[in-house]
Amino acid sequence: MAEILNPARILQVADLEDPRLDEYLRLSEAHLRMRTDVENGLYIAESTKVVQRAINAGHVPRSFLLAEKHLDQLAEEFNRFPDAPIFIGDDRQLQDLVGFHLHRGAMAAMNRPEPLDLDEVLEASSRIAILEDIADHTNLGAIIRSASGLGVDAVLLTPKCVDPWYRRSARVSMGTVFDLPWVRMQSWPEDLQTLKNHGYEMLAMELTDDAIPLNEVEIKARQKVAMILGNEGRGVTDEALAAVDRTVIIPMHRDVDSLNVGAASAIAFWHLCSAPR
């Protein structure tokens, strides 16, 4: 490692009050961290794979934090960013710092790129997922992984939706959140008019009296379609339902009302993206 890295870059975690470590301090307190991280232009990438995927997507690390035994796994990334300090510690030190056992290799404090432009994303896309007020980071990560893997072009988030780059969301997405374009809308549901202006048919997955089975939805070539998936508890809001063209359901058996939003999203995305474009 000495022939690859400048030893001066490797800094031992010794004092948890070291201000250089503030970005990693007690990350398990998600409700205290999320908005602050966004406002500071920061997010935390957790796990070696997620760190690598974020960097490969063009994101720039501020610093790295890991156990010494994982140094070799990120040697290439360290060399690409020679000015980013590398903090190392033993398992107990790292757990005391971040508030949980860091067993997925490494973390990096990353600079947030500039947000994408909504009109540009809509113009370049034909299959859009809209996530209304998703509250669970694990669900969000799973939805984004399905969206990326099944061919959704981009994801739109309502203002109250949790952060895709929060460490748990990014980790559950297996880093696909860095490859899939996403935009946080500023006005909801008013921004749905912007999608209509771009020619999108608006669908919502919700149990309504007039909902039709998803498998009966025909999607034509070159048709632009957007699908709204609602909050885990209340589903799609009445205001959003009033603006969509159709509501759809996944037919269920054995008196099961619906699927978890993460599972439902995968089925919806497969149907939307299997049609010719």
C-alpha positions, 0 to 999 in steps of 0.5 A: 500500500505504501507504494500506491498511496502517500502515507500522509493521506492515511489518517488514523481515527483517534479523536471522535471530536476531530472536526474533520470527521463531523460529516460521519458523526453518528450517521444512524441519527437519520432524522437529524442528518438528512436535511442537513446533508442536503443543505450542505451539498453532501451525501454519504456513500456506504459500501465499497461498491456504492463508493465505486459506482458513485465515483464512476458516475462522476461524483467527487469524494470529499474524504474516505472512511474505512477499516485499514483491511479494506484499503486495497479495495479502493486503491484506484479511487484513492489515486483518482482523487489524491487530495481527498483524505483517507480516515482509517480505524478499527471496528470499534472506533468506526462504530463509535464514530458513525453509530453502527457497525460498519461492515460493508467495506468503506464510506465516502463523504461525497459532493452532491452534483447539481440537480438535473433540469426537469424539462430536459429529463422529460424531453429525453425520456419516454418511461417515467416513474413518479414517487409520491412521498415515499417515506422509507429509505429501503423502499426507495432504494428497492424501487430505484434498483427495479427502475434502473434494471427494468428500463425506466428512463428517469424517476421524479420525486415529490418534495416530501419523498426521502433522499435517494442519495441517503446512504441506506437508499443508495446501498439498497439500490446497489448504487444504481441511483447514481446511474438513473436520472432523477429530479425532485419536483418543486411543486406537487401536484402542480408539476404534473402539468409539466409532464402533460405538456411533454405529452405523457399519459399519466397513470397511478397505481391505486385501489380505486373503483374505476382502476383497471388491471395493469395487464390490460393497459396497452402502451403503443410505440413512441407513447410517453407514459408516467406511473405514480406510486404512492406513500407506503401508508396512504397511497396516492393522494386524492389531488394526484389522482384527480390529475391522472388519466387512469388508475391501475391495479395489480390483480391479487389473489387470496384476499390480499389487497396489494403488494409492498410498494417496492414489489409493486413497482417492479411489476409496474416497471416491467409492464411499462418498459416491455412495450416497444418504444 
